[in-house]
Structures are given as C-alpha cells and as structure tokens.
C-alpha cells in the first residue's frame, strides 16, 4: 500500500513549507497479505512462493459449441492420453445429488477419483444490457438473453475452498473447473442436450501450456504414465512380477553392454536450462478497470483519464534506474457504469483487493497468446480507503511478488487525479516484488534510501531523475532472473495506444480540474502569490468558503504542461520557458559498458562461483530510449578442489550456523539444525531449509543458499543466485564430467563390482538383510508391499555398526519420506506408506550400515526385499546367506495399537501468525486403522507457527 502524507492547510496564500516527510514511529510488522503502509507504519508483505500458474477459469461458455468435435468415443471411465502430451479424457455421465436451497449438486467419476460440484446460479459476468446479435437470421425469439442468464452456475469442487467451477447447464453440462492445480473441462459427447447423456471430461494438468511438454514418470513406459481403475487385479500382479524380472535383466544387460561404464541416475547432474542473468524485454499486459464512482466523476473523460494515468506510469517504468526493460501495455479497459456489476468496493482496502482479485479472473483468457490476455489487473476507484486506526490515508493496496499468478496479480488504486499515476506505479512495483525502500532488507543492503523514490512508503515528492532506488531494481531483477516473471516475455499482439504529450496542456487537467480531482467537486485552485517554485506545490480551496487553502501529500506539484505564466509551462515541479519544455528531446538507446572484474569466490573449496557484471550506461538510456538487452552478468567456477573431509556437507554447515541462535522446543530443549531435503519443492531447492535434528519441525532460514551449494543429495547441479544450474562432478559449471557407478568422477565404472540380493522368509522382529560396507555407492534397497495391502507388516530399518538405529528403530515407524544424514552423506527414505518402500543413496557411504527388516505380528505377508549397490574392487565383501545371519534380536509381539505421526505441513503463513498440521492416526500392529489408542495420549495435530516477524 501507499499512503498520502499529512494534509496541509493555511489561511490565505500558502506559506513556504519544506517537503513533508514520514511521521515518526517504528515500522509495524506486515501482514502476509497486501502490502501496507498506514501512516506512521510503513510495511510491506514478504514475497510469497510462487504458486503454480493456473490458467484462469473462464466463463465464456456460449463458445463451447464452437470447439472442434471430440475424438472417437472411449469406454466409460477409461482415461486416455493422446500422443504429444495432450489432455487425458474420459466419458462420464453426470449424476444429480440432493442440494441445499438455491444450490445444485452434481457428481462425476473419472481418473480414479470422484468430483462433487456444488453450484449456484451465477450470471454476473453478463453485463446488465447484454444483447445477442444474430447475422443472416430472423433475429431469434425475444427474451433469449434472459433465458441465457439462467444457464450459468459457479461454485466449488469437493468442498475445497481453493477450487473453482463455472459451467452452463443449458443443452447438457459444459464448462470447466480447477482442483488441486489441475484444470478439467467438460462438454456433451456428440449432439444432443441432456444432462444424463455421456459427456467428455478432459484433464489438462497444472496448466495447458505445460501439458504439451509433460513427460512420463521416471520408470514408466511412454504413454503409460497413468493407469485407470479398470485394471484387473490379476493383471496388476503379473505385470508387477514381470517388471521386477525385467529390472534385473535390464541392469545385467546394461552392465555387460557398457563393460562397467554405466551412468549415474538421470537426476544426477541434470537441471533445466533457462536464460539467467539476461536482460530481456518484458511486457506487462494490463487490464484497467474503472468502477462506477470513476464513471460518475469523470463521465465522458474517463477513458482518456485512465489511459493518461497509465501513460505517466509507463514513462516512469522506462527510466534506466529500474535496470530492466519494462513496458507497460494496456490490453483492455473495463468501465463499470453500474456498481452491481463490478467488484464490491468498500473503505477496507484489503477486502476490496480480495474482492477485485476474485472478480477480475473471469475476464482473463487462459492463453498468453490471446490478444485480450492480461498479466495484471488494476482497479481505479474514488473510494477512500481507511486503516484500523480510522486514518483514511491509504492510497493503494497490492500483494507482493504475484505478477504471474492470475488469481493474485492485481491492485486497487484510489484516484486523486494525476497523482494516481504514481500510486499505480508504486502498487505495480509491489506486484513486481519490490518492497518499501525503508524495509529492513533494503536498509541492510543499501542503507538509508531517502523518501523520494517510487517505493518510498509515503508519497511526498518523486525524484524524477532517479525514480527507482537500487533496492527496487535489485528485487525486480531477482524476480525476473529467478524465472518468476516469464509471463511477461510475450509481446502483446494488440494494445491500446497511450496518450502522448504533456497532460497539463489538456482541458481535463487545467488547474481547477486538478483541484477537483484531488479534493472533490467545489474545489478550485488557490492562487500562489509567491513566484518562486510556483509549480512545486498545488494548493486548493473550497469555492465560496473562507480563504483556507489546502494541499495534499506534502508537495504535490502541478501537472506537467500546466501554464505557469506568460510563455511558461510546468515540468517536474519547475516553471520553465515553453520553448524549453516543448523542445523535442533526442531519444537515446542504452549501451552496455565493458565487463567488470571477477568478484570474490563464494567458497574456499568444493566449487564456488564468482561473478562479473556490466551496466547499461555506455550510454545510459534517455528520454524513453530502449534499455540494454542481453547478458548483464556472467559467472564462472572457482576453488574447485575438494574440501578436506570433515563429515559435514556445505549445506549442513550453513544450517549449523543457526544452532547459535538458541531455538528451543516447547519444553525448552535446544534444537540442532540439519538440512532438509524431503518434501521440498524442486523450485525451492536453493532455499536454506533446515530441520530440527530428530524432529519434523523445520524452518527456511535463508531465501538463497550460498552460491556453489549442491541443489540436493541426488544431483551434481549447484545453486547460483537461488537457481539450480548444471555442474559436473569436478565442481565446474556446465562441465560434462559425471560420476560413474563406482562414485569416481569421470571414471569408466571398472573400479567396483555390483552386489545384489533379496530376502523373502522372515520372523517377527528385526532381521538382518545385509551389512553395506563403507565406500559403497548407488545403494538401492526396495521392499515392495503386496498388491492391495497398504500395510503388510514389513518395514525397512537401518542401524549403525554400534547398534544405533537411524531408521524405524524401537518399533517407531516413519510413515512419510525423510532424509537420513550420515557424516555428510544423505540417504533418502521413501516412507512406509508407499507401496514401494525404498532406501537410496548415490554417494560413497562413509561408514558401514546394516539394513534390517522389521516384521510385526499379524496376518503373515512374506516380505519382498531386493537390494543392489556397488563396492570398490579392493573391498573384501561377500554375502552370507540369510539363514546363516539369523537375527538374535527377535522382539516380543506388539499387542497394542499406537499413534502414528506424519510430518508437519508447511506453515500457512510465511511470517507472522500461521498454522501447521500433521496426520495423527491410530494404527494396530498390522498397520490397520484402529480405535483402541488412548485418546488422552493423542499427540497434537496442529500448532501455531510463523513466530518470525514479517520482513518489511
């Protein structure tokens, strides 16, 4: 949000006043929501993780009959995946369910799941004067428009509040819905219009654009990444056995074919290739919405006014101090003449933002190539916004860092004439991830930045020679380099032309009109008797009232181009000769400076990174000239020699630094921090996730790990400026060198031998499977559950040579995936609730470990355990038979049910007050659901989180 500075007033002619500054007082912590800067409390919300970019849900349902005819019929409920990564589809027959008053409920079943649509009539996207125009016909029956209004419904799916559904029930069921990040479309199969006829349901995945590039899951044959429910149990069991045999044959065949020069797992060293540290032209396609209060105030001048605001803001974004090529483009203007058809607007800025964000989605197009698709939506209103303390000094509201999220990329602006252009530019800066200039991160990196840049928390006076602070430019650059602004790369096919020339030269912005736009009807310009800096401050008074002059926002200047004397015009707050103001200025495109020297290496060993930069200042762009395009930074590897072995990974060292901060649990015990990999999204691998040792609690201590940190335990890729980049096993960026199966960098795979085995019979308790020696690589232990049995009573366990359990010891079973840290090496465990329980490690094992099988009493299901790993040729190792290694640590049968705990979810809020949840289930000794656990001993399933204050 942006606030206005305190309003000033004076009796008679205005005195000489210094520019007003922010009121004293400490910054208030921000909400994890709209960026806020209420008077005396300038704050902005932290940048949220970028959510998946879902295609906005459209209500253009009358267009569905124009779609291409559907493909040939399928068997009901059988999903199909066309070649080329198209959508999965199934034939369904909608079933109507009982619903509440004014509610319609429909049930669909496909893709192995059920969908329950709860719908209510919704024709809000149709304008009040909506008409249908027909060409070449008789004109149609009267009243058709009103009939169509009863066709449209919207609602939710499966009761999920984040889901969306929009359908038409005329001539069958047509429309689309979003659930769990996937988009589904439905339409009648063939001709006809009955709800009870077959319909085609298509699943498009988490974004149609991405669906075209979808790949089968690892290990799945092409075209068989998904299975239907219709498979027979016998076929599933046969395929499972055949798959296991084929796995062994494939492994042996590969070993013979390559003579030991096998490749590491596909994920090792692999990473996506995207442009990094490259200045590219960005186009912010914008929807401008003016509400009914704007239409009533400006009348026929409204469209000209809103485009003028955008023209001023676009000029500010062309300034080279932003250090990027940003082009604001208006693709559509919506004027709401009847407030009933617009978003709900109130004096609560945050609530108005939420209402508008929800409302604007219906007007967007899913394809970025559509001429009316927009990247952000802006609402302009004359409504005054007030804060909690009753101070109505808020000028705008926006969320931070949401530019490519169709559901959150929006802002609301209070219109006060031309000054709203600066509010618009400020709030759009928040959407582009810029915090306030007085925020703690900006102050820590750049020191005091003053109060005259665009992202100052209070509007005082903009320094037009340097409108953007270095902190704003840095945050924008990081957003774009991180791939979070890729929706801005496409240039619009059509855009509304913005007004040119100085606004003060138009009658809409003569001095009296400027006063009316800021203060309201009845206000006129208050003449300034001082000729000095006459354009620097606009003073106004109520017509016919006592001569009390008012000003707003400290020192709001006259509009550029306003006449300020004979032959003189205002420009940037100064009164200058008209010839000087209107003299054409040469447009100068920017040019790159020479590359700077290489910076300091990020690591002292193990493969660091150093940077060299160049700036767009030879020459610097001027007068709207183009900003430089191309690479702005380059990097290279440094200090690639191996680090001395100390049993700790580089990421582990970064987590250990926070042990000194004395974090404690609820009982006052000090927490020790270790790296967390399990459950971390691939796009977040370069954030510093740390988990409390032996516990599920975790924190994100840093938004970016130190450059050169490996992205994960299963890859050679390293983090550079928060992004994963390809690297070789020699710690050199873009190196092709890989680890062979023996763990040797660039080796031929002939320095080790493969060890494999299996275990079938077992007894209750812990049974040894195999002791893996130190130095073993590419460890893979699998325990496959029996078909149709989720918990067959068999679980993998792991212990050290001294008998200390690292996994599933003392009858405590880990249901979810976790990381097992062994002297800097990570073993990844899949969790026991998966049908294929798995323990994997790719790097050399630092010490011997014994893999065991835990079998609990209950219905007997023989275990199906297989393992493989590679040991160096110089290691004396042989596999003893299972019978010779009969366990001596048989346990007594477990007779009682116990509480089984899942991992804590991520905090619902990145800072401030949030909540975490976890699964707490009662399980009997066979792993089945039970009701005999002691409720008094049930662990908590929720807890507050986000105790860290929000970044400003």
N, C-alpha and C positions, 0 to 999 in steps of 0.2 A: 504494500500500500504506500501511497504518498500522501502527505499532509500538507495543508497550507500553513504558512507561517501566520503568526497572530495578525489580526486585522487592525489597522491603524486608523485613527481619525484625528481631525484637527479643526478648530474653529477658524473659519476664513481660509485664506490661502495656505497651502501645506508648507510646513517648515522644512528646513534641510535636515533630513533624517539619515542616519547611517543604515546600511542594509541590515535587516533583521536577521538574527541567527537562531539556531535551535535553542529551545528553552533548556535550562539546566536540569540535570537529573540523570540517573543511571539508566542504561538501556534495559528495557523489560525483556524477559525471555519470550521467544516467539512460540506461537502455536505451530504444530506440524500441519499447517494448512496455509491459508492465504498469507502472502507477505504483508506485514502490517507495520505501520509507523504512525501510531497515535501521538498526539502532541506530548512532548516530554519523554516519549518512549519509542525510539526508532528501532524496529526489529524486523527481521525477515526470516521466513521459514527456511530450514535447511533443504538442500536439493534432494528430493526423493529418488529411489532406484527407478530406473526407468522400467515402466511396466511394459508388458508386451504390447505391440502396436496392433490393436484390433481394428478391422475395418468398421467404420461407424455404421450403426443399424439404420437402414433407410426405410422410409415409409412410402416409397414410390410404387405401391402395389399395383395400381392400374396398368403398369408397364409390363407385368409378368407375362401376360399372354403373348407379348411380342418376342419373348425369348425363343431361341432355337428349339425345335422339337426334341423331346427327351430321347435317349438311346433306347434300344430294344428292351422289352420287359425282362426283369430278373425274377427269380424265385423270391417269394415274400421273405423279408428279413435277412436275405443273404447279401452281405456287403460285397462290393466290387471296387477295385482300384484300377482305373484306366491307365494305359501306358502313358508315360510322360509326367507322372506325378499329379494327375487330376484329382478331383474330389472322389471320396468314397460315397457310394449311393446305395439305397435300399428302398424296397417297396413297403409301404406301411398303410394301414387303414386306421384313421383316427377314431378314437373311442371317446364318447362324451361322458363326463363324470358329473356327479352332483356338485353344484357350486352354490356359493352364498348369494345373497340378494345383489342383483346387478352384476354378477360375476359369471363367467363361463369357464369351465374346466375341460381340458382335452388331454387324452393320454396317447402317447406314441411309444413304440418299442422297436429299437433298431440298434445295430452295432454293439449288441451285448449289454444294453442299458435301457432304462426307462426314462421317458421325458413326460413330465406333467406340467402343462401350460395353464397358468391361472391368468385369465384375461378379463379386461373391462373395456367397454366401448371407448374409442379414442379417435376422434376426427380433428384433433387440434391442429394438425399440420395443414388443414384446408382453410384457406382464407375465408372471411365472412362472405365475400362477394364471389366465391368460387363459381366459375361457369365452365361448361363443356361446349366447345365449338366443334361442329362437325362440317366437313367439306364434302361436297358431292352427294349429300343425302337429303332426306326430307326435313332434317332438323331435329328429329327424335322427339320423344314424349316429354312433355313439360314435367318438371319436378324431378327429373333424373338426378340432379345434383343432390337433393335431399335424400334420395334413396341411397346414393353412394355414401353419404355420411354415416349410414348405419352399417356399412360393411366392415369398418376398420376397428381393430382391437389391439391393445397392447397390454403387457404385463410382465410376469417373471416366469422362470422355469425351475421346477423342483424346489421352489421356495428360497432359492439363492438370491440374496439382495443385490449382488453384483451382476446378475443375469438380466437379459433384455429380450423381449419378444414383441414383434409387430407383425400382424397378419391381417388378411382380408378373408372374411367368411362368405363372401358372395361368389357363387359358382365354385364351390369347393373351398379348400384351405390353401391359401397362397401367402407366402411371406418368408420371414427369416427370424432366427433367434440366436443369441450368443450365450454360451455356457462354458465355464472353465477355460476361457481363452479360445474356444473353437466357435466357428460360425456355421450354422446349419440353415439351409434353405429348403422350402417345401412347396410343391405345386401339384395340381392334379395330374395323374398319369393319363395322357390322351385327352380326347374330347369328353365333354360332359361336365356337370357341375354339382355333383352330390358330395356331401361330406363323407359319406360312407363308402365311396369308391376308392380304389387304390390310389395312393399319392406317392410321388417320388421325393424321398428325403435325401439330401446331399450334405456331406460333412466336408468343410473346406479347411479345417485345421486352424491354427492361430494366425490367420491372415492369408488371403488368397494369393497374394504375390509370393509369399514364402512357400505356398503349397506346390508351386511349379518346380521348386528346387528340392523338394523333400526326397530324402534318401531312405532306403530300408534300414531297419535297426541293425546294429552290428551282429553278424552271425545269422541274420535272416536272409533267405533267398530273395532275389529281386522279385517284387510283385507279391510277396507273401509276408509283408511286414505286419499285416493284421489278419486275424483269424475270426471267423464267425462262430456263433454259438452252435450252429448246426452240426459241428463235427461229432462223429460218434466216438464214444469212449474207447472202443477197441482200436480205432484208427490212431487215436492220440497216443495210446500206449505203444503200438507198433512203431509209429514214427519216432517216439522217444528213444526206443531201443536202437532203431536203425541210425538215429542221429549220433548216439554215443559211439556206435561202432565206426561210423564214418569219420567222427572226430579223431579216433585213434589212428585209422588208416591214413587220414589226411596228414596228421602230424608225422607219421612214419615216412609217408611219401615225400613230404617237404624236406625232411631231414636227409633222405637219400638223394633227392634231386639236387639240392644245393650243396651237398657234401659239407654240411655243418655251417654254411654261411647264411643262416636264417636271419630274418629281420625281426626287430623288436615289435611289440604290439603296435597296431596302427596309430594309436593315440600318442605314442612316444615321439615327440618332436614335431607333431602335426599342429597346425594352427591356421585360422582363417587368414586370408590375405586381403587386407583393406588398405586404402591410402591413409598414411599417417603423416602428420606434421606438414600437410599440404594446404595451402590457401586456395580454396575453390569458391567460385561464385555461388552464393546462396540466395534463394528467392523465398521470401516469407509471404506465401499466398494467404490473403486475409479476407475474412468476411466482416464487414462493418454493419452493425445493427443499431438503428436509432429507434428508441422507444416512443410511446405516444406523447410523453412530455416534450421530447425534442420536436416532434411533428407539430405540436400545438404552438411551441415557442417560435420556431423558425419558419414555419409554413413552406412557401414555395422555394425558399432559400436553403432548405435543409440539405439536399444532396450536395449543393455547392459547398456548404459549410463543412460537412463531414469529410469530403474529399480534400478540402483545404487543410483540415487538421492532419490528414494522412500525408499530404504533400510536405508539410512542415516537418513531421516526424521522419519521413523518408529522407529528407535533406540532412537531418541530424545523424541518421544511420549511415550516411555516405561519408561522414567525416573520418579521416585516416586514423584518428586517435582510437577508434574501435578495433583497428588492426585486423580487420576481416572485410571481405566483400559482401555486404549485406544489402539486399534490395527489397524494399517493402512494395508489395504488389496487391492491389485491391481486385479481387475476382468477382465480388458481388456486394451490393448494398441492399439491405433489407430495411424498409421503413415500416414500422408498426404504427398504423394510424388508430387502431382500436386496442387498448391495453388488454382486452380479454384474449387477444390472440398472440400476445407477446409473453416473455418470461415474467414471473412475479418479481416485482421490484419493491424494495422497502428501504427504510433507513438503516437496516442491518446489512453492511457491505458484504460480510462473509456469506450470509444466507443468500443474498442476491447473486453472488458469484456462483454458488452451488446451483441455484435455480437456472441461471443462464447457461452454465456448462451442460446441464442436462437438456435444456431446451434446444441449444444450437446444434446438437448432434443430428437431429432429424433433417437438417438442410445440407449436410455434407454428403459427398459422394465417396464410395469406397476406393475407387481407383485414383491414384495420384495423377494419372494422365487425363482424367476428366477435366474439361475446361472450368467447371464450377467447383472442383475440389479445393478446399482451403486447409491450411496448416494451423491457423489460429483464428479465433473469433473474438471480436471486440464489441462490447455493448456501450453505447453512449446514452446517458440519461441526464435529466436536470434534477433528479432526486438527490437530496442532500444526505450523505452518509454520516452516521454518528457512532461513537465508540461507547465502551462500557461505562465510562465516567460521565456520559452525557455530552461530551465535547463533539460537536459536529464539524470536525475539521479534516476529515478524511477525504482525499480526492480520488482515490482509485484502489482497487483490490485485484490481486492476481496470485496464483500459485507459482512456485519457483521451479524452473527446470522441466516444464511439462510440454515443451514445444511440439514434440512428435507423439503426444498422447491425445488422440481425438476426443477423449472424454474430459480432459483437464486443461487442454491448451486454450485458455480463454481468460478474459479480463473484463472488468467493468470500470467505466470512467465517468466521473461526474463532470458534466460540461459546464464550463465557465467562460465560454468564448474561445478565443485563440489559445489561451493558456492551456486548454485541454490537450493541445498537441503535445506539450511537454509531459503532461500526465500520461498520455498514451504511450509516448516513447519510454517513459520510466517503467510503466507496468509491463510493457512488452519486454523490457530488459529483464524483469523478474522471470517472465516466461522463458527467456533465453538463458536462465540460470544465474543471472547477476544478483548478488546480494547488495545491501546498502553499503555505501562507502565507509560508514563508521562501524561496520560489523567487526567482530573480533578477528576473523580470518584476514580481512583486508588490513586492519591495523597491525596485525602481527607481521604481515608480509611487506607492507608498504609504508607503515607509519601513518600519521595524520594526513588525510587526503583533502581536507578542506570541505567546504559546503557549497561549492559552485559547479560540481559535476552533475551529470544527469542522474546518477544513482544516489545522490545525497538524500537523506531521509526526509528532509523538509525542503519544500520548494522556496527558494529565496531568489536567486538570480543565476542564470546559467552562463558559464564561461564558454562562449561560442567559439573561442579559439582553441579550446581543449575540452569539449563537452564530455568526453568519456575518460574516466580515471583508469590508470594502469590495472587496477584490481578488476574493474568491469571487463576490460579487454582480455585479461587472463582467464576469467571464468568462462567467458564466451568461447575463447579459443579451446579451452579444455573440453567444453561441451561438444564442439564440432570435431576436434581431433579424436575424442572418445567414441565417435560414431553415433552419438545421441541426437544429432541434427541432420541425419541423412535424408529425412523427408523434405529438406529444403534444397536438395540438389537439382530438382527438376524445375526448369523454367516454365512458367505458365504459357499456355497456347494463346490465351487472350487475357487482357487485364484492362480495367477502366483507366483512361488517361487521367492523370492528376493535374490540377490547375498549375499554371506557371505564372511567374511574375510575383510582385510583392502584394500581399493581401491588403495592406492599408490603402492601396490605390483603388479598392473597390468600395462601392457604397455600403456593402454589407458590413464593412469594418471601419466606417468612419468613427470618430472619437465618441460621439454619443452612443452609437451602436455598441462599441466596445464596453461602455459602462453598463448598458442594459444587459448584455450577455453575461457580465460578471456579477452584477448586483441585483438585476431584475428590472422589470418594467418600471418606468417612472424615474429612473436614474439618468443623469446627464453628466457630461464632462465638467469638472470643476477647474476653471482656468488657473494656470500656474503663472504667478507674477514673476517668478524667477526665470530668467532666460538661460541660466546655467543648467545643463543636463536636462532640458525640458522633456526629452523623450525617455528619460531613465525611469520615470515613475508615473503611473496612471492614477489620478485622483478623480473621484466622482462624488456627486451629491444628489439627494432626492429633489426632484423638481418641485418648486413651490414651498419647500420646507425651509427651516432655518439654515443658514450657510454653514453646515457642518460637512466637511469633506472627508471621504473615506478612501482607503486603499486596502488592497489585499496582498497577501503573500510577500510582504516586506517591500519589494521594489519591482513590481510587475511593470515592464516597460511598455511603451506604446507599440502597436503593431508595426512591423517593418513596412515602410512605404507610406505611413501616415504623414500628411503635410504638417510641418512644424514651424513654418514661417515662409515668407516670400522666397520662392525658388529653392526651398529646402525640404528634405524628407528624412524621416527617422530610419535608422538602420542600426540594429544591435544596441539600442538604447541611447544612441547619439544622434544629434541633429546635424546632417551633412548637406552640402550642396546637392541639388537634384542631379546635376550632371555627373557627379561622382558616384551617386547611388545607382543611377540607371546606366552607367557606362558598362558595356559588355565586358565580362571578365573571361579571360582565356582559360579554357578547361585544360588542366594538366593531369595526364595519367601518371600513376606512380611507377617507379622502377626500383629493382632490388639493389641493395648495397652489396659490396663484396662479403663473402663468408667470413665470420669472425673466428677467433682462435678456438681450439678444442678446450672444453671446460674440464673440471675435475672429475676423476673417475668415481663412480658411485660405490665401488667395492675395492678392497685391498687385495682380494684373491677370489678365485671361484667364478670369475667372469662378470665384470662390471660394465657400465655403459657411460660414455661421455658424449656431450653434445656440442655442436657448432650451430650458430644462428646467423640469420641475415634479416635485415629490416627493410620495409618498403619506404625508403627515404632518399632515394637517389634517382629522380627527385621524389618528394612526398606528393601524394595526390592533392590537387587544389581545385576549388570551385566545382565540385561534383565529379572530378576525374576518377577514373577506374582504379581501384585498389589492386595491388600486385597479385597475380595468380601464380601458383607453383609452390615448390617446397620452401617452407620457412625455416625448417630445422632439419639437420641430419645428425645421425649418431653412429658410433662405432663401438666395438668391444674393446675392453682394456683389462689388464690384470687377469688374464685368463688362466693363469697357473692354478693348480689345485690348492685348496686350503689345507693346512695341517689337520689331521684327523683329531677331532675333539668330541666326537659323538653327538654333535648338535648341528642341525641344518641351519641355513641362514634365516629362514622364516622362524624357526624355533628361537633363535637369538633375539629376533625382533619382538616376539611375544613375551619372552622372559624379561624384557626391559620393564614391563608393566607389573612385575612382581613387587617392585619397589613402591608401587602406589598403594599397597596395603588394602586391596579389596578383600572384603570378608563376606562369608555367607550369613544366613540369618542367625546362626549360632555363634558368630564371632570368630570362626576359623578363617585363617588367612588362605586365600586362593592362589594357586600356582597356575600360570597360563602356558598352554601349549597350542600349536597350530591346529586349526580346524579345517578339514577338507570336506568331510562327508556332509551332504546336504547343501553345499554352497553352489549357487548357480554358476554356470560356466562364464557368464558375463561379469561375475563378481570375484573371479579367482585372483585378481590382483588387488583386492582389498585385504587388509590385515584382519582376518577372522581368527580369534583366539578363544579356546575353550578351557574352562577350569579343569585341571587335571583330575581325572576320576569322576567327573560330573558332566551333566549335559548343558549347564549354563555356558553361554558364550557371549562375546562382545566383539563389535567391529571397532578396533582401536584406531585404525587409520584408513582413510579413503583410498590410499595407494601404498603398496609396499615399496621398499627401496628398489630402485632400478637394478635389474640383474637377478632378482629373486625368482626362482623357478615358479611357474604357474601352478604346478601341482606335483604330486608324487609319481604320477604315471606319464609325465611328459618332459621333454627337454626344452620346451618353449620357456621363455623368460618374460618377466614383466618390464615394460618400458613405458613410463609415464601413465601407468594404470591400464595398459593394454598388453595382451599376450602377443609376442612376436616369435617367429621361428628362430631356433638356435640349434646348433649341433652339440654333440657330446663333448666337444672341445671348448665349449662355452663361448663360441663365436657366433654372433648374429648372422643368420642366413647361411650358416655352414651346412653342407650336406652330410657331414660325418654323423654316424649313428652308432648306437651300442649294438653289438651282436648279442646272441642269446646267452653268451657267457658273461655279459656285462663288461666286455672290453670295447673301448672306444675305437671304432674303425677296424675291429677285428674281423676274422673270417669264420668265426664260430667253431674252430677246431681245437680250442684250448679247454673244452669242457665236454662232459657227456650227459646224456639225458637220463633221468631217473623217473620211473613211473610205477604206479602200483594201485591197488584197490583194496577195499575191506568190505566184506559182506557180513559174516557172522559176528555177533557181539553178545555181551551180557550186560545186565543192568549196571549202571555206574559209569566210571571213566575208563575207557580202553585206549591204549596207545595205538596210534595209526602209524606214525613214522617220526623219527627224530631228524630234522633237517639240519645239516651241518652249517657252520659259519662259512660264508663265501658263496652259498647257493644263490642262484639268480632265477628270475622268471618263475616264481613259485605260484602254483595254481592248485588249490585244493577245493574240490566240489563235493557237496553232499546233496543229492537230488531227492526231494520228497516224493512219496508215492502219489500216483495220479489220483486226484480227487480228495487227498488228505492234506489239509493245510499244516497240521502239527502232528507229525508221525512219531514224535518222542525221541528223535535223534538230532543231536546238535554238535557242531564242531566246537572244540575247545583248544586253547593254546597256553602253554606254560614254558617257563624258562628252565635252564639246567638246574637251578637251585630250588625248583618246585613252586615258584611264584606264578600264579595264574595271571595271564594278560587278557584272557577272553573266556567268558562263560564258566568261570570257576565258582566253587561253593554253591552250585545249583542256582546261580543268578544268571539268567539268560538275557542277552541283549537282543531285543526284538527288531531294532532298526539298525541301519548301517552306521558304522563308526570307523575311526582311524585308530590304529594301534601303533604307538610310537616306540621304536626300539633303537636307541642310540642314534638318532638322526634319520633312521630309515622308517618309512611308513608301510604298514601292511593294511590293506583295505578289506574290511569285513562287510558283507552284504546285509547282515541282519538275519535273524532266524525266521522271520515271517515270509520270506521269499520262497518260491518253490524250488529254486536252485540256491542253496546256501553256499557261499563262496568266500574264500580267503586268498588274497592275491598280493604279491609284491614283485616289483620289477628290478629293484636294485640289489646289489650283493647284501646278503644277510650278515649283520655284524657279529652275531653270536648264535650258537645252536639253539633251536627251539623244537619242542615236542608238540606235535599235533595229536589231539585226542578226540575220541568220540564219546559224547555223553548220551547214554540211553536211559530214559526214565521209565519207571514201571507203568504198565497199562497194556493196551492192545499191542501185540507184537507186530512191528513192521520192520523187516530186515533192512539195515542201512545200505545205501548205495553210494559209497565213497570212492572217489578217484582222485589221484594227485599226480602232478608232474612238476619237476624242477630240474635245474642243471647244476652240476657240481664241477669244480675245476678238476682237470685230469690228475693233478698231484694230490688230491684229497682221497684218502683211503676210506671208501664208503661202500657198504653192502647192505642190502635189505634183508633183515631176518623175517622169517615167516611170522604171521600173526599169532600162530599157536605158540611159538617159542617166546613171544613177547606178551604172553597173557598178563593182563593187568593185576596188580595186587592192591589197588585202591578201590575195590568194589564198595559202593555206598549202600546204605540201607534204603529201602524203597521210600519214596516221598509219598506220604499219605494225605497231606493236607493241600488244599488249594492255596494259591498265593497271589498277591497283587503283582502284575506285570506292567512296567512303566515304559512309555515311549519317550522320545526326545522332546524337549521343549520346542515349541514353534518359535519362529522369529517374532520379535516384538511388534505389536500392531502399530507402534509409533517409533520413528527413528530417534526421537528425543522427547523429553517431557513425559507426560503420563501416558503409559501404554499398558498392554496386557499380553501375557504369554499363556499358551495352552499346551497340554500334552495328553496323550491317551493313558488312562489308568484302567486296566481290565483285570477282572478276576479269572484266573485260569486254573484248571485242575492239573494233576500230574501228567495227564496226556496232552496238555495244551489246549483243551477244550474250554469253552466259556462255562463259568460256574457261578453259583450264587452263595457259596459257603464261606467266602472270605469274611474276615472280621471287619465290619464297616467302621468300627472305632479306630482301626489301624490303617484305614484307606489313606494313601498319600494324596496331597493336594493335586488337582488337575489344572489349576490356574493360579497365576501370581502377577502382581504388578511389575512393570519393567519401565525402561526408559528413564532411569534416575538421572542420567546425564542431562544437563541443561541444553536447550536447543542452541545451535550455532546462530549467531546474529548475522 
